[in-house]
Amino acid sequence: MAQFDVHHNQGLQRDTMPFVVLVQSGKYDSYRGQVVVPLVRRSALPANSPTVGSRLNPVVTVQGLELVLHPLDMGSVAVEQLGSCVGSLASQGELIAQALNELLSSTSV
């Protein structure tokens, strides 16, 4: 497992959130839980959603699907509940980190 690896979502909302991206540092790989952010199908969101494409909710592509990073729904998932790894968003790691910073910081950069 590596930071920004993308895994199939095994949860109940996998139709609208087909993937999750691992966001925690590799320093914590030995922990049972892994912090992930859901990737929501852009088509599942309202067409005029004001946050899609924003700093908080950037759009990424995985396996040809347009997906929206949804950090407001991030959580911890047990390693054994993660689906198979389908790729990596490491090349967009800065974009993902900026979205998390937007969520967690009291001021925007």
C-alpha atoms as one frame of an Amber mdcrd trajectory, in Angstrom:
protein
   0.000   0.000   0.000   1.161   3.479  -0.800  -0.197   6.934  -0.210  -2.581
   7.908  -3.032  -3.231   4.312  -4.112  -6.776   3.888  -5.423  -8.815   0.897
  -4.230 -12.201  -0.496  -5.156 -14.835   0.549  -2.630 -16.299  -2.558  -1.007
 -18.910  -0.552   0.929 -22.649  -0.169   0.438 -22.267   3.024  -1.616 -19.923
   1.518  -4.194 -22.301   2.339  -7.057 -21.922   6.090  -6.530 -18.485   5.885
  -4.854 -16.725   3.131  -6.821 -13.248   3.894  -5.452 -11.439   5.284  -2.438
  -7.996   6.860  -2.364  -5.588   6.129   0.493  -4.385   9.440   1.925  -2.424
   8.616   5.058   1.343   8.587   5.124   3.112   5.282   4.580   4.600   5.739
   8.061   1.333   4.359   9.409   0.921   1.307   7.173   1.285  -1.018  10.158
  -1.982   0.233  11.649  -5.116  -1.819  11.021  -7.088   1.204   9.816  -6.227
   3.170   6.705  -7.555   6.705   6.124  -9.305   6.951   2.771 -11.263   9.560
   0.837 -14.155   8.447  -1.391 -14.111   9.156  -5.106 -17.688   9.934  -6.185
 -18.954   9.511  -9.735 -19.336  12.999 -11.163 -22.537  11.813 -12.857 -24.018
  11.012  -9.420 -23.756  14.640  -8.300 -26.119  17.448  -9.301 -25.089  18.954
 -12.638 -24.815  22.447 -11.161 -23.034  21.430  -7.947 -20.921  24.488  -7.054
 -18.118  22.578  -5.330 -17.330  20.112  -8.131 -13.940  21.075  -9.498 -13.264
  23.365  -6.542 -10.187  23.232  -4.353 -12.128  21.035  -1.894 -13.577  18.699
  -4.535 -11.154  18.323  -7.448 -12.087  16.094 -10.381  -9.832  13.107 -11.172
 -10.042  10.268 -13.670  -9.717   6.591 -12.742 -10.300   3.820 -15.267 -11.920
   6.308 -17.635 -14.441   7.516 -15.035 -14.706  11.168 -14.016 -14.671  11.162
 -10.222 -14.853  13.854  -7.570 -12.667  13.699  -4.470 -15.015  13.954  -1.482
 -12.935  14.632   1.659 -15.985  15.524   3.783 -16.773  11.783   3.747 -13.261
  10.525   4.516 -12.821   7.857   7.146 -10.815   4.911   8.324 -11.195   1.497
   6.716  -9.700  -1.747   8.006  -6.972  -3.037   5.691  -8.854  -6.293   5.113
 -11.905  -4.327   3.939 -10.045  -2.402   1.242 -10.822  -3.615  -2.251  -8.150
  -4.364  -4.813  -5.745  -1.616  -5.817  -6.534  -0.324  -9.313  -3.911   2.383
  -9.637  -2.437   5.473  -8.078  -3.171   9.185  -7.984   0.374   9.979  -6.795
   0.820  12.287  -9.781  -2.084  14.312  -8.352  -0.920  14.038  -4.748  -0.445
  17.798  -4.383  -4.026  18.385  -5.567  -5.324  15.868  -3.019  -3.195  17.383
  -0.234  -4.564  20.840  -1.108  -8.131  19.508  -0.831  -7.367  18.068   2.611
  -5.722  21.335   3.625  -8.840  23.203   2.497 -10.938  20.939   4.727  -8.694
  21.027   7.792  -7.304  24.546   7.819  -9.004  27.560   9.281  -7.541  29.652
   6.470  -7.000  28.777   2.824  -3.571  28.979   1.272
